[in-house]
Amino acid sequence: MNPDDAPRRHPIPGDDATGAITTSGQWHDAELAMKVARHSFDSWLVAGHEDAPSLALRHACHTHTALHEAARAITALIDAFRVEAAALITSPAQGTDIPAQRR
């Protein structure tokens, strides 16, 4: 994971396909960041018991960086869902028009 990667574009409200693709990508980013963090954390645990302290420190720093990246990815995912939810709230769903009752 590279924190300098370009951020994903925000979905356009009302564009269901763009929103689904964006949130799916952001979900993937969050999962990947957590996998990297978990791998670094596991390496830190092993290095703390078997290797030189400098290697354990390096794994701890990698874990810290990966957790920050995971937090960034999760925040982007939350923001995308907020935009999608707002779009759903402010625009009526298609096919849900209830006809007026006849007397």
C-alpha positions in Angstrom: 0.0 0.0 0.0 1.3 3.4 -0.9 -0.3 6.3 0.9 0.6 8.5 -2.1 -1.8 6.5 -4.3 -4.4 8.8 -5.9 -7.7 8.7 -4.0 -10.7 7.1 -5.6 -13.2 9.5 -7.1 -16.3 10.2 -5.1 -19.6 8.8 -6.4 -22.0 11.0 -8.2 -25.2 11.1 -6.3 -27.9 9.3 -8.1 -25.4 7.3 -10.2 -25.9 3.9 -8.8 -23.3 2.1 -10.9 -20.6 4.6 -10.1 -21.5 4.5 -6.4 -21.5 0.7 -6.3 -18.1 0.5 -8.1 -16.6 3.2 -5.9 -17.8 1.7 -2.6 -16.7 -1.8 -3.8 -13.3 -0.5 -4.5 -13.0 1.3 -1.2 -14.2 -1.8 0.6 -11.4 -3.8 -1.1 -8.9 -1.1 -0.2 -10.0 -1.3 3.5 -9.7 -5.1 3.5 -6.3 -5.1 1.9 -5.0 -2.5 4.3 -6.2 -4.6 7.3 -4.5 -7.7 5.8 -1.3 -5.8 5.5 -1.6 -4.5 9.0 -2.4 -8.0 10.4 0.6 -9.5 8.5 2.9 -6.8 9.9 1.5 -7.3 13.4 2.0 -11.0 13.2 5.6 -10.4 12.0 6.1 -8.0 14.9 5.0 -10.6 17.4 7.4 -13.2 16.1 10.3 -10.8 15.7 9.8 -9.6 19.3 10.5 -13.1 20.6 13.1 -14.3 18.1 14.9 -11.6 16.3 16.9 -8.5 17.0 15.0 -5.5 18.5 15.6 -3.4 15.4 13.7 -5.9 13.3 10.8 -5.9 15.8 10.8 -2.1 15.7 10.7 -2.1 11.9 7.6 -4.5 12.0 6.0 -2.3 14.6 6.5 0.7 12.3 5.0 -1.2 9.4 2.0 -2.2 11.5 1.5 1.4 12.6 1.6 2.7 9.0 -0.7 -0.1 7.7 -3.2 0.7 10.5 -3.2 4.3 9.5 -3.8 3.3 5.9 -6.7 1.0 7.0 -8.2 3.9 8.9 -8.0 6.1 5.9 -9.6 3.5 3.7 -12.4 2.9 6.2 -13.0 6.6 6.5 -13.3 6.9 2.7 -15.7 3.9 2.7 -17.8 5.6 5.4 -17.9 8.8 3.4 -18.9 7.0 0.2 -21.8 5.3 2.0 -22.9 8.6 3.5 -23.1 10.1 0.0 -25.0 7.0 -1.2 -27.4 7.2 1.8 -28.0 10.9 1.3 -28.8 10.3 -2.4 -31.3 7.6 -1.5 -33.0 9.8 1.1 -33.3 12.8 -1.2 -34.4 11.1 -4.3 -37.5 8.8 -4.5 -36.7 5.2 -5.4 -37.8 4.1 -8.9 -40.9 2.0 -9.1 -42.2 2.9 -5.6 -44.8 5.4 -6.7 -48.0 4.6 -4.9 -51.0 5.6 -7.0 -53.7 7.7 -5.4 -56.6 5.8 -4.0 -59.8 5.9 -6.1 -63.1 6.9 -4.3 
